Amino acid sequence: MADPIPYRPLAEGSQPPYDLPAYGSTHARHPKAAPLRIPQTLTEVSAPRFAPTWYAPHEDLSTVDGKAALGERIIVAGRVLDENGRPVPDAMVEIWQANAAGRYHHPRDQHDAPLDPNFLGRGRVFTDAEGNYRFTTVKPGAYPWRNHWNAWRPIHIHFGLHGAGFAQRLVTQMYFPGDPLLDLDPIYQGSGDAEARSRLVAAFDLQVTQPEWALGYRFDIVLRGRAATPFENA
Amino acid sequence: MMHATASQTAGPYWHMIDFPEWADLLRADGPNAGAAGERIVLAGRITDGTGAAVSDAMVELWQADPEGRYDAGFHGFGRCATDLQGGFRFTTLKPGAVPGPGNSTQAPHIVISIFARGLMRALVTRAYFAGDVLLAQDPILALVPEARRDTLIARPAGNGEWRLDIRLQGEGETVFLDV
């Protein structure tokens, strides 16, 4: 059997380190030894297929039982591409976020901000043949965390993506343009070089915006791409 | 060429996308209902560099079917939240041997990915099965320093259960893989 064509190694500066001193939770959780580089085998280039039959899509986070969540309704749309610029079709995109007041629908979140019975804050969408995805939600609020004195997370939406290969699996966060908290956030600031960080910020997009309904943001996501030809990556 | 979007921590509230039933790959109403093979449990405990339980992790599993195939219909994906003791527990079928680089054969293995608060990127490791005759010739295990190979080998705990504890940092640190 021919060796599978591997995904390229991640580019220098494109990813955060495991050890991020300004983010306290990394202190006892990052491995001391650098992860061991292995050649990609069938295991790493294959991936589970997530058929909507078993993983029901949930594209509208902005209502529960037809009742509207509080906050500013928004549409988030974008394309999932690989590093070679090719669309990634049939990718499963999972989304979770705080409500408009900055509170997660989660028992461990005790921030003194109201829960909203009409906002559960989780969704699931699939990319189409061109890699496009789209969902409707409300703009999340900022919330405090205890990483350092007066620490506040910039407003963000969590994304989890399953592509065509296990090596493409990505969990990330989408931020909003112009958020003054971005400059102060050790997670965002620790996320690779300036270009890598800027890729995490969505763009306001009038094309995505729906008249008389909701502002639109565009957030394109890039997953790892395969090398053009097999090469030794061990 | 474009660069891959940066990974970010899953944070402490990822459970909003937790569906506990996904930890049972053989669930009656799931994609593998009725699949044939050796039923096993893969369980373990995740601890950090201070020995404390990692009680907020999202653990994902990816594996081949009992014949060692990834594309023959078995949905080899599971997800489990760690409990207050850092424990995870999957029910699945024991995977078969999988082709490796060149003409090599990989011993049966299950990939484990860990996402959590404090992990800016996923940690990826493998669970092999103690006593498997193919371990000695596994091309990936051969790359792991001998003294640390045990961190990738699940041990039988009776009744089809296999245990592999995962240490994120420090003494006995699990070997994580850069794939």
Interface residues (C-beta under 8 A of the other chain):
Chain A: M1 D3 L10 A11 S14 Q15 P16 P17 Y18 L20 Y23 G24 S25 T26 H27 A28 R29 H30 P31 K32 A33 A34 P35 L36 R37 I38 P39 Q40 T41 L42 T43 E44 S46 A47 P48 R49 F50 A51 W54 L81 E83 N84 G85 E94 I95 W96 A98 Y104 H105 H106 R108 D109 L120 G121 R122 R124 H158 G160 F166 A167 R169 L170 V171 T172 Q173 I187 G190 S191 G192 E195 A196 R197 R199 L200 I221 V222 L223 R224 G225 A234
Chain B: M1 M2 H3 A4 T5 A6 S7 Q8 T9 A10 G11 P12 Y13 W14 H15 M16 I17 G30 P31 D48 G49 T50 A52 V54 D56 E60 W62 A64 Y70 D71 H75 G76 F77 V98 P99 G100 P101 G102 Q106 H109 V111 S113 F115 A116 R117 G118 L119 M120 R121 A122 L123 V124 P139 I140 L143 V144 L168 Q169 G170 E173 T174 V175 F176 L177 D178 V179
